Amino acid sequence: MSNRYAAFGNQNLAATSITALTLASNATVAHRNYLHEYIIADEGTPADNVVLHTLQRCSALGTNTLVTATKLDPADRVAQALCGENHTAEPTYTAAEELAEFALNTRATFRWVAAPGSEIVTPATAANGVGWAALHASATTAWGVQALWAE
């Protein structure tokens, strides 16, 4: 059985796309990550704002704060994936590689769960992975993403 992990990242909305969480292969042990679930939720005061959320492939992680992944089984090894939040420089997103893009009211929570065999897979290439970004023209509320994956 594969090793399974969870990580959470957050960020404040901005008028330009800003990333809350990245999940990627590291340079020491290049490996594939199998994303099987993620949850997006607003952390601020509920309001009727619609935010555009995008899950997209990336080839560089940008500048961020490292997030330590949580082992879902305490007997598993430490995660090899690199996870980051609080991006001050955005990841390098791969053009035309959006895996999901949708508008979500900030009063709502969104959960995606892969059908068996339909996980999102990241390449075994250093710093390649996925990132969750969002934007809103005027709302500045905090929002977060929780990702669950296997290695």
N, CA, C and O atoms as a GROMACS GRO file, in nm:
protein
  604
    1MET      N    1   0.084  -0.119   0.000
    1MET     CA    2   0.000   0.000   0.000
    1MET      C    3   0.088   0.124   0.000
    1MET      O    4   0.194   0.126   0.063
    2SER      N    5   0.044   0.227  -0.069
    2SER     CA    6   0.121   0.351  -0.077
    2SER      C    7   0.109   0.432   0.052
    2SER      O    8   0.020   0.411   0.134
    3ASN      N    9   0.202   0.524   0.067
    3ASN     CA   10   0.200   0.614   0.182
    3ASN      C   11   0.104   0.729   0.150
    3ASN      O   12   0.101   0.779   0.038
    4ARG      N   13   0.026   0.770   0.252
    4ARG     CA   14  -0.077   0.872   0.231
    4ARG      C   15  -0.055   0.990   0.325
    4ARG      O   16  -0.014   0.975   0.440
    5TYR      N   17  -0.083   1.112   0.270
    5TYR     CA   18  -0.053   1.235   0.343
    5TYR      C   19  -0.161   1.340   0.325
    5TYR      O   20  -0.246   1.330   0.236
    6ALA      N   21  -0.156   1.441   0.411
    6ALA     CA   22  -0.245   1.557   0.401
    6ALA      C   23  -0.162   1.682   0.429
    6ALA      O   24  -0.067   1.679   0.508
    7ALA      N   25  -0.200   1.791   0.365
    7ALA     CA   26  -0.135   1.921   0.392
    7ALA      C   27  -0.240   2.029   0.373
    7ALA      O   28  -0.334   2.014   0.296
    8PHE      N   29  -0.221   2.139   0.446
    8PHE     CA   30  -0.312   2.253   0.438
    8PHE      C   31  -0.231   2.379   0.412
    8PHE      O   32  -0.124   2.399   0.470
    9GLY      N   33  -0.285   2.464   0.325
    9GLY     CA   34  -0.221   2.593   0.300
    9GLY      C   35  -0.327   2.700   0.290
    9GLY      O   36  -0.441   2.673   0.252
   10ASN      N   37  -0.291   2.823   0.323
   10ASN     CA   38  -0.387   2.933   0.310
   10ASN      C   39  -0.320   3.059   0.258
   10ASN      O   40  -0.198   3.069   0.250
   11GLN      N   41  -0.406   3.155   0.221
   11GLN     CA   42  -0.359   3.279   0.161
   11GLN      C   43  -0.473   3.380   0.165
   11GLN      O   44  -0.589   3.341   0.176
   12ASN      N   45  -0.443   3.508   0.158
   12ASN     CA   46  -0.546   3.610   0.145
   12ASN      C   47  -0.572   3.636  -0.003
   12ASN      O   48  -0.479   3.641  -0.083
   13LEU      N   49  -0.699   3.652  -0.038
   13LEU     CA   50  -0.735   3.680  -0.176
   13LEU      C   51  -0.675   3.811  -0.223
   13LEU      O   52  -0.645   3.900  -0.143
   14ALA      N   53  -0.658   3.821  -0.354
   14ALA     CA   54  -0.607   3.944  -0.415
   14ALA      C   55  -0.676   3.963  -0.550
   14ALA      O   56  -0.746   3.874  -0.597
   15ALA      N   57  -0.655   4.078  -0.611
   15ALA     CA   58  -0.715   4.108  -0.740
   15ALA      C   59  -0.646   4.030  -0.853
   15ALA      O   60  -0.703   4.013  -0.961
   16THR      N   61  -0.525   3.984  -0.827
   16THR     CA   62  -0.457   3.896  -0.923
   16THR      C   63  -0.451   3.757  -0.861
   16THR      O   64  -0.463   3.742  -0.740
   17SER      N   65  -0.432   3.658  -0.944
   17SER     CA   66  -0.430   3.520  -0.898
   17SER      C   67  -0.320   3.501  -0.794
   17SER      O   68  -0.206   3.541  -0.816
   18ILE      N   69  -0.356   3.438  -0.681
   18ILE     CA   70  -0.258   3.415  -0.573
   18ILE      C   71  -0.277   3.273  -0.521
   18ILE      O   72  -0.389   3.224  -0.507
   19THR      N   73  -0.165   3.207  -0.492
   19THR     CA   74  -0.164   3.065  -0.460
   19THR      C   75  -0.170   3.040  -0.310
   19THR      O   76  -0.100   3.104  -0.232
   20ALA      N   77  -0.256   2.944  -0.272
   20ALA     CA   78  -0.269   2.906  -0.131
   20ALA      C   79  -0.186   2.783  -0.098
   20ALA      O   80  -0.136   2.771   0.013
   21LEU      N   81  -0.171   2.691  -0.194
   21LEU     CA   82  -0.099   2.566  -0.167
   21LEU      C   83  -0.037   2.513  -0.295
   21LEU      O   84  -0.098   2.518  -0.402
   22THR      N   85   0.085   2.462  -0.283
   22THR     CA   86   0.148   2.388  -0.392
   22THR      C   87   0.187   2.251  -0.339
   22THR      O   88   0.216   2.234  -0.221
   23LEU      N   89   0.186   2.154  -0.429
   23LEU     CA   90   0.224   2.016  -0.399
   23LEU      C   91   0.311   1.969  -0.516
   23LEU      O   92   0.264   1.968  -0.630
   24ALA      N   93   0.436   1.931  -0.489
   24ALA     CA   94   0.528   1.897  -0.598
   24ALA      C   95   0.631   1.796  -0.554
   24ALA      O   96   0.648   1.770  -0.435
   25SER      N   97   0.700   1.739  -0.651
   25SER     CA   98   0.810   1.648  -0.628
   25SER      C   99   0.933   1.727  -0.582
   25SER      O  100   0.952   1.841  -0.624
   26ASN      N  101   1.014   1.667  -0.497
   26ASN     CA  102   1.134   1.739  -0.453
   26ASN      C  103   1.254   1.703  -0.540
   26ASN      O  104   1.247   1.609  -0.619
   27ALA      N  105   1.363   1.776  -0.525
   27ALA     CA  106   1.480   1.756  -0.610
   27ALA      C  107   1.565   1.638  -0.566
   27ALA      O  108   1.637   1.580  -0.647
   28THR      N  109   1.557   1.600  -0.439
   28THR     CA  110   1.640   1.490  -0.387
   28THR      C  111   1.587   1.354  -0.430
   28THR      O  112   1.662   1.269  -0.476
   29VAL      N  113   1.457   1.335  -0.414
   29VAL     CA  114   1.394   1.208  -0.449
   29VAL      C  115   1.275   1.239  -0.540
   29VAL      O  116   1.163   1.256  -0.493
   30ALA      N  117   1.301   1.246  -0.670
   30ALA     CA  118   1.191   1.274  -0.763
   30ALA      C  119   1.091   1.158  -0.758
   30ALA      O  120   1.129   1.042  -0.767
   31HIS      N  121   0.966   1.192  -0.745
   31HIS     CA  122   0.861   1.090  -0.731
   31HIS      C  123   0.730   1.146  -0.782
   31HIS      O  124   0.716   1.266  -0.804
   32ARG      N  125   0.633   1.059  -0.801
   32ARG     CA  126   0.501   1.100  -0.844
   32ARG      C  127   0.409   1.109  -0.722
   32ARG      O  128   0.418   1.027  -0.630
   33ASN      N  129   0.322   1.208  -0.723
   33ASN     CA  130   0.219   1.222  -0.620
   33ASN      C  131   0.084   1.193  -0.685
   33ASN      O  132   0.059   1.233  -0.799
   34TYR      N  133  -0.002   1.124  -0.613
   34TYR     CA  134  -0.134   1.087  -0.663
   34TYR      C  135  -0.238   1.160  -0.579
   34TYR      O  136  -0.278   1.112  -0.473
   35LEU      N  137  -0.281   1.275  -0.627
   35LEU     CA  138  -0.378   1.358  -0.556
   35LEU      C  139  -0.516   1.294  -0.568
   35LEU      O  140  -0.567   1.274  -0.678
   36HIS      N  141  -0.576   1.260  -0.454
   36HIS     CA  142  -0.706   1.194  -0.459
   36HIS      C  143  -0.818   1.274  -0.394
   36HIS      O  144  -0.935   1.236  -0.404
   37GLU      N  145  -0.785   1.384  -0.328
   37GLU     CA  146  -0.891   1.466  -0.268
   37GLU      C  147  -0.837   1.604  -0.235
   37GLU      O  148  -0.720   1.619  -0.199
   38TYR      N  149  -0.924   1.705  -0.249
   38TYR     CA  150  -0.890   1.837  -0.198
   38TYR      C  151  -1.018   1.910  -0.156
   38TYR      O  152  -1.127   1.883  -0.206
   39ILE      N  153  -1.001   2.002  -0.062
   39ILE     CA  154  -1.111   2.080  -0.008
   39ILE      C  155  -1.070   2.227  -0.013
   39ILE      O  156  -0.958   2.262   0.023
   40ILE      N  157  -1.162   2.312  -0.060
   40ILE     CA  158  -1.138   2.457  -0.065
   40ILE      C  159  -1.244   2.524   0.021
   40ILE      O  160  -1.363   2.494   0.009
   41ALA      N  161  -1.202   2.614   0.108
   41ALA     CA  162  -1.298   2.684   0.194
   41ALA      C  163  -1.249   2.824   0.226
   41ALA      O  164  -1.128   2.850   0.231
   42ASP      N  165  -1.343   2.914   0.247
   42ASP     CA  166  -1.314   3.050   0.290
   42ASP      C  167  -1.294   3.048   0.441
   42ASP      O  168  -1.366   2.978   0.512
   43GLU      N  169  -1.197   3.124   0.489
   43GLU     CA  170  -1.169   3.128   0.633
   43GLU      C  171  -1.215   3.258   0.698
   43GLU      O  172  -1.204   3.273   0.819
   44GLY      N  173  -1.265   3.350   0.618
   44GLY     CA  174  -1.303   3.481   0.669
   44GLY      C  175  -1.451   3.491   0.702
   44GLY      O  176  -1.521   3.390   0.711
   45THR      N  177  -1.496   3.613   0.719
   45THR     CA  178  -1.637   3.641   0.746
   45THR      C  179  -1.718   3.609   0.621
   45THR      O  180  -1.685   3.658   0.512
   46PRO      N  181  -1.823   3.529   0.633
   46PRO     CA  182  -1.903   3.494   0.515
   46PRO      C  183  -1.959   3.618   0.446
   46PRO      O  184  -2.005   3.712   0.512
   47ALA      N  185  -1.955   3.616   0.314
   47ALA     CA  186  -2.008   3.726   0.233
   47ALA      C  187  -2.047   3.668   0.097
   47ALA      O  188  -2.003   3.560   0.060
   48ASP      N  189  -2.130   3.740   0.026
   48ASP     CA  190  -2.171   3.695  -0.107
   48ASP      C  191  -2.073   3.742  -0.213
   48ASP      O  192  -2.103   3.833  -0.291
   49ASN      N  193  -1.957   3.680  -0.214
   49ASN     CA  194  -1.854   3.706  -0.315
   49ASN      C  195  -1.833   3.579  -0.394
   49ASN      O  196  -1.838   3.469  -0.338
   50VAL      N  197  -1.809   3.592  -0.521
   50VAL     CA  198  -1.776   3.477  -0.604
   50VAL      C  199  -1.629   3.486  -0.640
   50VAL      O  200  -1.583   3.586  -0.695
   51VAL      N  201  -1.555   3.379  -0.610
   51VAL     CA  202  -1.411   3.374  -0.629
   51VAL      C  203  -1.380   3.271  -0.737
   51VAL      O  204  -1.438   3.162  -0.738
   52LEU      N  205  -1.288   3.303  -0.827
   52LEU     CA  206  -1.245   3.209  -0.929
   52LEU      C  207  -1.128   3.127  -0.875
   52LEU      O  208  -1.024   3.182  -0.840
   53HIS      N  209  -1.148   2.996  -0.867
   53HIS     CA  210  -1.045   2.904  -0.818
   53HIS      C  211  -0.989   2.824  -0.934
   53HIS      O  212  -1.063   2.782  -1.023
   54THR      N  213  -0.858   2.802  -0.933
   54THR     CA  214  -0.792   2.725  -1.038
   54THR      C  215  -0.694   2.626  -0.974
   54THR      O  216  -0.617   2.661  -0.885
   55LEU      N  217  -0.699   2.503  -1.022
   55LEU     CA  218  -0.598   2.401  -0.991
   55LEU      C  219  -0.521   2.381  -1.120
   55LEU      O  220  -0.579   2.343  -1.222
   56GLN      N  221  -0.390   2.405  -1.116
   56GLN     CA  222  -0.312   2.404  -1.239
   56GLN      C  223  -0.176   2.340  -1.217
   56GLN      O  224  -0.121   2.347  -1.107
   57ARG      N  225  -0.124   2.278  -1.320
   57ARG     CA  226   0.011   2.220  -1.314
   57ARG      C  227   0.114   2.332  -1.307
   57ARG      O  228   0.096   2.439  -1.365
   58CYS      N  229   0.224   2.306  -1.234
   58CYS     CA  230   0.332   2.405  -1.225
   58CYS      C  231   0.467   2.336  -1.244
   58CYS      O  232   0.482   2.217  -1.218
   59SER      N  233   0.565   2.415  -1.290
   59SER     CA  234   0.699   2.362  -1.314
   59SER      C  235   0.804   2.424  -1.223
   59SER      O  236   0.922   2.388  -1.230
   60ALA      N  237   0.764   2.517  -1.139
   60ALA     CA  238   0.852   2.577  -1.037
   60ALA      C  239   0.762   2.626  -0.924
   60ALA      O  240   0.650   2.672  -0.949
   61LEU      N  241   0.810   2.616  -0.802
   61LEU     CA  242   0.725   2.640  -0.685
   61LEU      C  243   0.712   2.784  -0.641
   61LEU      O  244   0.627   2.814  -0.556
   62GLY      N  245   0.790   2.874  -0.694
   62GLY     CA  246   0.782   3.012  -0.647
   62GLY      C  247   0.842   3.023  -0.508
   62GLY      O  248   0.910   2.931  -0.460
   63THR      N  249   0.817   3.136  -0.442
   63THR     CA  250   0.867   3.158  -0.306
   63THR      C  251   0.751   3.139  -0.210
   63THR      O  252   0.648   3.204  -0.223
   64ASN      N  253   0.769   3.050  -0.112
   64ASN     CA  254   0.660   3.018  -0.021
   64ASN      C  255   0.713   2.975   0.114
   64ASN      O  256   0.834   2.964   0.135
   65THR      N  257   0.621   2.952   0.206
   65THR     CA  258   0.654   2.897   0.336
   65THR      C  259   0.629   2.746   0.330
   65THR      O  260   0.520   2.702   0.292
   66LEU      N  261   0.729   2.669   0.366
   66LEU     CA  262   0.719   2.523   0.360
   66LEU      C  263   0.611   2.474   0.456
   66LEU      O  264   0.602   2.520   0.570
   67VAL      N  265   0.530   2.380   0.409
   67VAL     CA  266   0.427   2.315   0.490
   67VAL      C  267   0.471   2.172   0.514
   67VAL      O  268   0.507   2.101   0.419
   68THR      N  269   0.468   2.128   0.637
   68THR     CA  270   0.501   1.989   0.669
   68THR      C  271   0.377   1.903   0.652
   68THR      O  272   0.274   1.928   0.716
   69ALA      N  273   0.386   1.802   0.567
   69ALA     CA  274   0.273   1.712   0.544
   69ALA      C  275   0.249   1.625   0.666
   69ALA      O  276   0.342   1.588   0.738
   70THR      N  277   0.124   1.592   0.689
   70THR     CA  278   0.084   1.504   0.797
   70THR      C  279   0.066   1.363   0.743
   70THR      O  280  -0.002   1.343   0.642
   71LYS      N  281   0.126   1.265   0.809
   71LYS     CA  282   0.109   1.126   0.769
   71LYS      C  283  -0.030   1.080   0.812
   71LYS      O  284  -0.068   1.099   0.928
   72LEU      N  285  -0.106   1.021   0.721
   72LEU     CA  286  -0.237   0.969   0.759
   72LEU      C  287  -0.224   0.837   0.834
   72LEU      O  288  -0.313   0.800   0.912
   73ASP      N  289  -0.115   0.766   0.812
   73ASP     CA  290  -0.082   0.645   0.889
   73ASP      C  291   0.049   0.675   0.960
   73ASP      O  292   0.151   0.697   0.894
   74PRO      N  293   0.050   0.677   1.094
   74PRO     CA  294   0.172   0.714   1.166
   74PRO      C  295   0.291   0.624   1.136
   74PRO      O  296   0.405   0.662   1.165
   75ALA      N  297   0.268   0.507   1.080
   75ALA     CA  298   0.378   0.415   1.049
   75ALA      C  299   0.445   0.448   0.916
   75ALA      O  300   0.552   0.393   0.887
   76ASP      N  301   0.387   0.536   0.836
   76ASP     CA  302   0.446   0.572   0.706
   76ASP      C  303   0.571   0.657   0.725
   76ASP      O  304   0.593   0.716   0.831
   77ARG      N  305   0.652   0.662   0.620
   77ARG     CA  306   0.771   0.746   0.621
   77ARG      C  307   0.728   0.893   0.607
   77ARG      O  308   0.612   0.922   0.577
   78VAL      N  309   0.820   0.982   0.628
   78VAL     CA  310   0.795   1.125   0.608
   78VAL      C  311   0.767   1.149   0.460
   78VAL      O  312   0.828   1.085   0.375
   79ALA      N  313   0.677   1.240   0.430
   79ALA     CA  314   0.642   1.269   0.291
   79ALA      C  315   0.762   1.320   0.214
   79ALA      O  316   0.844   1.396   0.266
   80GLN      N  317   0.772   1.277   0.089
   80GLN     CA  318   0.877   1.327   0.001
   80GLN      C  319   0.833   1.453  -0.072
   80GLN      O  320   0.917   1.531  -0.118
   81ALA      N  321   0.704   1.473  -0.084
   81ALA     CA  322   0.650   1.588  -0.156
   81ALA      C  323   0.690   1.719  -0.088
   81ALA      O  324   0.706   1.725   0.034
   82LEU      N  325   0.704   1.822  -0.168
   82LEU     CA  326   0.723   1.957  -0.118
   82LEU      C  327   0.588   2.028  -0.122
   82LEU      O  328   0.520   2.028  -0.225
   83CYS      N  329   0.550   2.086  -0.011
   83CYS     CA  330   0.425   2.162  -0.002
   83CYS      C  331   0.458   2.302   0.045
   83CYS      O  332   0.542   2.321   0.133
   84GLY      N  333   0.390   2.401  -0.013
   84GLY     CA  334   0.415   2.538   0.027
   84GLY      C  335   0.287   2.619   0.035
   84GLY      O  336   0.191   2.592  -0.037
   85GLU      N  337   0.287   2.718   0.123
   85GLU     CA  338   0.175   2.812   0.138
   85GLU      C  339   0.229   2.953   0.147
   85GLU      O  340   0.351   2.974   0.144
   86ASN      N  341   0.139   3.050   0.159
   86ASN     CA  342   0.177   3.189   0.181
   86ASN      C  343   0.279   3.236   0.076
   86ASN      O  344   0.386   3.286   0.110
   87HIS      N  345   0.244   3.220  -0.049
   87HIS     CA  346   0.334   3.252  -0.159
   87HIS      C  347   0.356   3.403  -0.172
   87HIS      O  348   0.261   3.480  -0.182
   88THR      N  349   0.482   3.442  -0.171
   88THR     CA  350   0.517   3.582  -0.196
   88THR      C  351   0.563   3.600  -0.341
   88THR      O  352   0.563   3.712  -0.392
   89ALA      N  353   0.601   3.491  -0.406
   89ALA     CA  354   0.627   3.488  -0.551
   89ALA      C  355   0.554   3.366  -0.603
   89ALA      O  356   0.572   3.255  -0.552
   90GLU      N  357   0.474   3.386  -0.704
   90GLU     CA  358   0.388   3.279  -0.755
   90GLU      C  359   0.467   3.166  -0.820
   90GLU      O  360   0.576   3.188  -0.874
   91PRO      N  361   0.412   3.044  -0.816
   91PRO     CA  362   0.473   2.934  -0.890
   91PRO      C  363   0.472   2.965  -1.040
   91PRO      O  364   0.400   3.054  -1.086
   92THR      N  365   0.552   2.893  -1.115
   92THR     CA  366   0.549   2.902  -1.260
   92THR      C  367   0.444   2.804  -1.309
   92THR      O  368   0.469   2.683  -1.313
   93TYR      N  369   0.329   2.855  -1.345
   93TYR     CA  370   0.220   2.769  -1.391
   93TYR      C  371   0.238   2.734  -1.538
   93TYR      O  372   0.279   2.818  -1.618
   94THR      N  373   0.208   2.610  -1.571
   94THR     CA  374   0.219   2.561  -1.708
   94THR      C  375   0.098   2.607  -1.787
   94THR      O  376  -0.016   2.579  -1.748
   95ALA      N  377   0.121   2.676  -1.898
   95ALA     CA  378   0.012   2.728  -1.980
   95ALA      C  379  -0.077   2.615  -2.030
   95ALA      O  380  -0.030   2.509  -2.069
   96ALA      N  381  -0.207   2.641  -2.027
   96ALA     CA  382  -0.309   2.548  -2.077
   96ALA      C  383  -0.308   2.414  -2.005
   96ALA      O  384  -0.346   2.312  -2.063
   97GLU      N  385  -0.265   2.412  -1.878
   97GLU     CA  386  -0.266   2.290  -1.799
   97GLU      C  387  -0.354   2.305  -1.675
   97GLU      O  388  -0.320   2.257  -1.567
   98GLU      N  389  -0.468   2.372  -1.692
   98GLU     CA  390  -0.563   2.383  -1.582
   98GLU      C  391  -0.631   2.248  -1.564
   98GLU      O  392  -0.684   2.191  -1.659
   99LEU      N  393  -0.630   2.199  -1.443
   99LEU     CA  394  -0.695   2.072  -1.412
   99LEU      C  395  -0.837   2.095  -1.361
   99LEU      O  396  -0.922   2.007  -1.371
  100ALA      N  397  -0.861   2.212  -1.307
  100ALA     CA  398  -0.995   2.252  -1.262
  100ALA      C  399  -0.997   2.404  -1.257
  100ALA      O  400  -0.898   2.467  -1.220
  101GLU      N  401  -1.110   2.462  -1.294
  101GLU     CA  402  -1.130   2.606  -1.282
  101GLU      C  403  -1.278   2.630  -1.266
  101GLU      O  404  -1.358   2.592  -1.351
  102PHE      N  405  -1.315   2.694  -1.156
  102PHE     CA  406  -1.456   2.715  -1.127
  102PHE      C  407  -1.475   2.834  -1.034
  102PHE      O  408  -1.385   2.871  -0.959
  103ALA      N  409  -1.593   2.893  -1.042
  103ALA     CA  410  -1.629   3.002  -0.952
  103ALA      C  411  -1.699   2.942  -0.830
  103ALA      O  412  -1.779   2.850  -0.843
  104LEU      N  413  -1.668   2.996  -0.713
  104LEU     CA  414  -1.723   2.945  -0.589
  104LEU      C  415  -1.761   3.062  -0.499
  104LEU      O  416  -1.680   3.152  -0.475
  105ASN      N  417  -1.883   3.061  -0.448
  105ASN     CA  418  -1.926   3.162  -0.351
  105ASN      C  419  -1.846   3.141  -0.223
  105ASN      O  420  -1.824   3.027  -0.182
  106THR      N  421  -1.802   3.249  -0.160
  106THR     CA  422  -1.721   3.236  -0.039
  106THR      C  423  -1.798   3.180   0.080
  106THR      O  424  -1.738   3.145   0.182
  107ARG      N  425  -1.930   3.173   0.070
  107ARG     CA  426  -2.008   3.108   0.176
  107ARG      C  427  -2.006   2.956   0.163
  107ARG      O  428  -2.049   2.885   0.254
  108ALA      N  429  -1.956   2.905   0.051
  108ALA     CA  430  -1.959   2.762   0.022
  108ALA      C  431  -1.823   2.697   0.048
  108ALA      O  432  -1.719   2.764   0.048
  109THR      N  433  -1.826   2.568   0.071
  109THR     CA  434  -1.706   2.485   0.078
  109THR      C  435  -1.712   2.388  -0.039
  109THR      O  436  -1.820   2.338  -0.072
  110PHE      N  437  -1.597   2.361  -0.101
  110PHE     CA  438  -1.592   2.272  -0.216
  110PHE      C  439  -1.502   2.154  -0.183
  110PHE      O  440  -1.392   2.171  -0.130
  111ARG      N  441  -1.550   2.034  -0.215
  111ARG     CA  442  -1.470   1.912  -0.194
  111ARG      C  443  -1.467   1.832  -0.324
  111ARG      O  444  -1.572   1.806  -0.383
  112TRP      N  445  -1.347   1.793  -0.368
  112TRP     CA  446  -1.330   1.708  -0.485
  112TRP      C  447  -1.268   1.578  -0.441
  112TRP      O  448  -1.167   1.578  -0.370
  113VAL      N  449  -1.328   1.467  -0.483
  113VAL     CA  450  -1.274   1.334  -0.453
  113VAL      C  451  -1.264   1.259  -0.584
  113VAL      O  452  -1.361   1.250  -0.660
  114ALA      N  453  -1.147   1.204  -0.612
  114ALA     CA  454  -1.126   1.131  -0.737
  114ALA      C  455  -1.200   0.998  -0.736
  114ALA      O  456  -1.203   0.928  -0.635
  115ALA      N  457  -1.259   0.965  -0.849
  115ALA     CA  458  -1.310   0.830  -0.868
  115ALA      C  459  -1.188   0.737  -0.869
  115ALA      O  460  -1.080   0.778  -0.912
  116PRO      N  461  -1.204   0.613  -0.822
  116PRO     CA  462  -1.089   0.521  -0.820
  116PRO      C  463  -1.023   0.513  -0.958
  116PRO      O  464  -1.089   0.490  -1.060
  117GLY      N  465  -0.891   0.531  -0.960
  117GLY     CA  466  -0.815   0.528  -1.083
  117GLY      C  467  -0.811   0.661  -1.156
  117GLY      O  468  -0.747   0.671  -1.261
  118SER      N  469  -0.876   0.763  -1.104
  118SER     CA  470  -0.882   0.894  -1.170
  118SER      C  471  -0.809   1.002  -1.091
  118SER      O  472  -0.842   1.120  -1.103
  119GLU      N  473  -0.712   0.964  -1.012
  119GLU     CA  474  -0.635   1.060  -0.935
  119GLU      C  475  -0.557   1.154  -1.028
  119GLU      O  476  -0.525   1.117  -1.141
  120ILE      N  477  -0.528   1.273  -0.979
  120ILE     CA  478  -0.442   1.366  -1.052
  120ILE      C  479  -0.298   1.329  -1.016
  120ILE      O  480  -0.263   1.321  -0.898
  121VAL      N  481  -0.216   1.305  -1.117
  121VAL     CA  482  -0.080   1.257  -1.096
  121VAL      C  483   0.020   1.367  -1.134
  121VAL      O  484   0.009   1.428  -1.240
  122THR      N  485   0.117   1.390  -1.046
  122THR     CA  486   0.222   1.487  -1.076
  122THR      C  487   0.344   1.411  -1.130
  122THR      O  488   0.365   1.296  -1.094
  123PRO      N  489   0.423   1.474  -1.217
  123PRO     CA  490   0.538   1.405  -1.275
  123PRO      C  491   0.652   1.388  -1.174
  123PRO      O  492   0.662   1.463  -1.077
  124ALA      N  493   0.735   1.289  -1.199
  124ALA     CA  494   0.852   1.264  -1.113
  124ALA      C  495   0.967   1.352  -1.160
  124ALA      O  496   1.074   1.303  -1.198
  125THR      N  497   0.945   1.483  -1.156
  125THR     CA  498   1.042   1.583  -1.198
  125THR      C  499   1.051   1.688  -1.087
  125THR      O  500   0.948   1.736  -1.040
  126ALA      N  501   1.171   1.723  -1.047
  126ALA     CA  502   1.190   1.818  -0.937
  126ALA      C  503   1.108   1.945  -0.957
  126ALA      O  504   1.108   2.004  -1.065
  127ALA      N  505   1.039   1.987  -0.851
  127ALA     CA  506   0.960   2.111  -0.844
  127ALA      C  507   0.839   2.112  -0.937
  127ALA      O  508   0.774   2.216  -0.952
  128ASN      N  509   0.806   2.001  -1.000
  128ASN     CA  510   0.686   1.993  -1.083
  128ASN      C  511   0.572   1.938  -0.998
  128ASN      O  512   0.590   1.844  -0.921
  129GLY      N  513   0.455   1.997  -1.014
  129GLY     CA  514   0.341   1.953  -0.937
  129GLY      C  515   0.217   2.031  -0.973
  129GLY      O  516   0.192   2.058  -1.090
  130VAL      N  517   0.140   2.066  -0.871
  130VAL     CA  518   0.016   2.141  -0.891
  130VAL      C  519   0.008   2.253  -0.788
  130VAL      O  520   0.071   2.248  -0.683
  131GLY      N  521  -0.072   2.354  -0.821
  131GLY     CA  522  -0.095   2.464  -0.729
  131GLY      C  523  -0.241   2.506  -0.734
  131GLY      O  524  -0.305   2.499  -0.838
  132TRP      N  525  -0.292   2.550  -0.620
  132TRP     CA  526  -0.428   2.601  -0.608
  132TRP      C  527  -0.422   2.752  -0.594
  132TRP      O  528  -0.365   2.804  -0.498
  133ALA      N  529  -0.480   2.822  -0.689
  133ALA     CA  530  -0.479   2.968  -0.688
  133ALA      C  531  -0.622   3.021  -0.695
  133ALA      O  532  -0.712   2.950  -0.739
  134ALA      N  533  -0.642   3.144  -0.652
  134ALA     CA  534  -0.774   3.208  -0.657
  134ALA      C  535  -0.755   3.357  -0.676
  134ALA      O  536  -0.649   3.412  -0.650
  135LEU      N  537  -0.864   3.421  -0.723
  135LEU     CA  538  -0.860   3.566  -0.737
  135LEU      C  539  -1.001   3.624  -0.722
  135LEU      O  540  -1.101   3.559  -0.752
  136HIS      N  541  -1.004   3.748  -0.675
  136HIS     CA  542  -1.126   3.826  -0.665
  136HIS      C  543  -1.088   3.973  -0.677
  136HIS      O  544  -0.986   4.015  -0.623
  137ALA      N  545  -1.169   4.049  -0.746
  137ALA     CA  546  -1.135   4.190  -0.772
  137ALA      C  547  -1.127   4.275  -0.646
  137ALA      O  548  -1.048   4.369  -0.641
  138SER      N  549  -1.208   4.244  -0.543
  138SER     CA  550  -1.207   4.331  -0.426
  138SER      C  551  -1.211   4.260  -0.291
  138SER      O  552  -1.176   4.323  -0.190
  139ALA      N  553  -1.249   4.137  -0.283
  139ALA     CA  554  -1.253   4.066  -0.154
  139ALA      C  555  -1.111   4.037  -0.107
  139ALA      O  556  -1.025   4.003  -0.188
  140THR      N  557  -1.087   4.050   0.021
  140THR     CA  558  -0.954   4.025   0.076
  140THR      C  559  -0.956   3.916   0.183
  140THR      O  560  -0.863   3.905   0.262
  141THR      N  561  -1.060   3.838   0.186
  141THR     CA  562  -1.074   3.733   0.285
  141THR      C  563  -0.966   3.625   0.271
  141THR      O  564  -0.909   3.608   0.163
  142ALA      N  565  -0.940   3.555   0.377
  142ALA     CA  566  -0.846   3.442   0.373
  142ALA      C  567  -0.920   3.318   0.323
  142ALA      O  568  -1.038   3.298   0.353
  143TRP      N  569  -0.850   3.235   0.248
  143TRP     CA  570  -0.907   3.110   0.201
  143TRP      C  571  -0.801   3.002   0.213
  143TRP      O  572  -0.682   3.031   0.222
  144GLY      N  573  -0.845   2.876   0.215
  144GLY     CA  574  -0.750   2.768   0.235
  144GLY      C  575  -0.783   2.646   0.152
  144GLY      O  576  -0.894   2.628   0.102
  145VAL      N  577  -0.682   2.562   0.138
  145VAL     CA  578  -0.692   2.436   0.064
  145VAL      C  579  -0.631   2.326   0.148
  145VAL      O  580  -0.523   2.342   0.203
  146GLN      N  581  -0.702   2.214   0.157
  146GLN     CA  582  -0.645   2.092   0.216
  146GLN      C  583  -0.634   1.991   0.105
  146GLN      O  584  -0.731   1.964   0.035
  147ALA      N  585  -0.516   1.932   0.089
  147ALA     CA  586  -0.492   1.831  -0.014
  147ALA      C  587  -0.458   1.699   0.053
  147ALA      O  588  -0.389   1.695   0.154
  148LEU      N  589  -0.507   1.591  -0.008
  148LEU     CA  590  -0.475   1.455   0.038
  148LEU      C  591  -0.420   1.378  -0.082
  148LEU      O  592  -0.478   1.382  -0.190
  149TRP      N  593  -0.308   1.310  -0.063
  149TRP     CA  594  -0.243   1.241  -0.174
  149TRP      C  595  -0.170   1.117  -0.124
  149TRP      O  596  -0.153   1.096  -0.004
  150ALA      N  597  -0.126   1.036  -0.221
  150ALA     CA  598  -0.046   0.918  -0.194
  150ALA      C  599   0.084   0.930  -0.272
  150ALA      O  600   0.090   0.994  -0.377
  151GLU      N  601   0.188   0.869  -0.217
  151GLU     CA  602   0.319   0.867  -0.285
  151GLU      C  603   0.360   0.723  -0.304
  151GLU      O  604   0.467   0.696  -0.359
   0.00000   0.00000   0.00000
